[in-house]
Amino acid sequence: MAETEGVRRRDFINIAAVSAAGVAGVGIVIPLISQMSASADVLAASSTEIDISAIQPGQAIKAIFRKQPVFVRNLTPKEIEEANAVDASSLRDPQTLAERTKEGKENWLITMGVCTHLGCVPLGAGEGEVKGEFGGYFCPCHGSSYDTAARIRKGPAPSNLEVPEYEFSSDTVVKIG
Amino acid sequence: MSFPWANEYKPNHPFMQWMDEKLPIPRLVYNAVGAGYPVPRNLNYFWNFGFLALICLTIQIVTGIVMAMHYAANTAVAFDTIEQTVRDVNWGWAMRYAHANGASAFFVVIYIHIFRGLYYGSYKAPREMVWLLGVVIFLLMMATAFMGYVLPWGQMSFWGAKVITGLFGAIPFVGEPLQQWLLGGFAPDNAALNRFFSLHYLLPFVIVGVVVLHIWALHIPGSSNPTGVEVKSESDTVPFYPYFIAKDGWAVGAFALLFSIAVFYFPNALGHPDNYIPANPMSTPAHIVPEWYFWPFYAILRAFTQDFFIIPAKLMGVLAMFGAILVWFFLPWLDRSPVRSSNYRPAYKKFFWFGLIPTMAVLFYCGGAPAEEPYVMLSQLAALYYFAHFLIVLPVVSAIEKPLPLPYSITESVLGHDEGSHLRPAHGATEAVHPETAPGHTA
């Protein structure tokens, strides 16, 4: 009973009880934190299919992917030429047009319509919208200008418009996400 | 926790005596905000703003509870339920506009309250804890106001939510998952709206709790005063009731007049027309600005346009914006001067009026202006001085400044003489500012 050395029975009970309470506490906190993450229905809507057959060269459409705009743009040969004329290593976020498109489909530029600065929707995808001084997209919030490969060229945005994961299901259908 | 000469609570009515034995709430009230709380007799009108802040919090909670009875936190109907409240619900317009303008009024009052604390050195020992709790209340207020502004689900609501949660996305590595966790999705949507409503309802009651601590911590040393000299004797104080209840009552009347003018005649003057357009995730308003009370901090956020070594400009802006408030937590230790009131600090007073105040004015203006020159450069200069003021000017000036002689006591500052002043030591100015010697500290 009155042991003075080693681990006493009372110490063991104390440690075991506190440990069990700690584990239980963590077990309670995990669901409380996890419930705030994107729910299954939100995740289920996280891929989208787009019919691109009607988009003529020089045109672009805005689609919705994960509740955010995505720009699908059919580049003209001139726009592709402009994008390739730039030395990629001189850019803030160095990438070539080829790296931002699928092989053999260089005219299809598919990017998020979310400015990488603070998340505004840049102009330039809709009919008659200003495209900025580099002919791609222009964010009206803080003046970021993107070129015809949607690469950041001027203004506060830190990186190019994000290219989401996508694949061509067929020649006329793109599956994003 | 009061001065020895404080009036003692002596209930006469048998019921009150019975109550005092079982649950002495009347005693607590009497000692906290009644005749049992002695207050320095020389408080000026700036000392009314703490009480006014409490009035604002009450207005926000009462009108907010009413708003919640008519509001539905669902992206499909949220915008409409607000319009319905304004147009169809009996007195709904009054509740809605009192709540929206009440937020602005709250911030006006709190900014003056903070200004008072900065000018009169209320943050210094022995009241550091009062100040720290005040900064916590301010942060909670900002979070509550931000989430409240999202609830009507208009264009500014949506894009404000997107930009502000986007700030968390600037944090390296964990930023994007953190942002998605905060929103419960990839962009502000129903999940975000619901949790913002839940927290918007919760946080005001958290604020009430911290306000109780704030007042509790204040009542240990007792209220500060415009001379910064601690209370020495009974002739320095008057009881809170009736003297300052009456004065606070006058201030509430003046506040109510101005508040009513805003609510009844200019209910949308501080709002944005864009927020009367339902949220549209596909189209950004041409000019996104937060509510006016966030402008100084928004200006600091946008002042960083260049990468700083390996830290991207966007992250620098976020760090600076949060740092602008976090620096307040260190204020009691950055300011080394034993003199509290700037009235007796000739050098610091100049930096305060010609440095900090114009800087805040510039930041306020630039935060609401478009992000173009000359506003960006002005924000940068102002942000530079803002941090320099707290991190360089304040410690350096407080170390080298020679303060003016302080009055022996509050009584002397009011009447020109104090019978107890023959006790004055050779250098009255230095003695008067040692908080440990103040009677309230040990009482």
Interface residues (C-beta under 8 A of the other chain):
Chain A: I33 M36 S37 A38 S39 V42 S46 K62 I64 R66 K67 Q68 P69 G113 H117 L118 G119 C120 V121 C139 P140 C141 H142 G143 P156 P158
Chain B: W159 K162 V163 G166 L167 G169 Q180 W181 L182 G184 G185 F186 A187 D189 A191 R195 P281 M282 S283 T284 A286 H287 I288 R302 T305 D307 P312 A313 K314 A371 E372
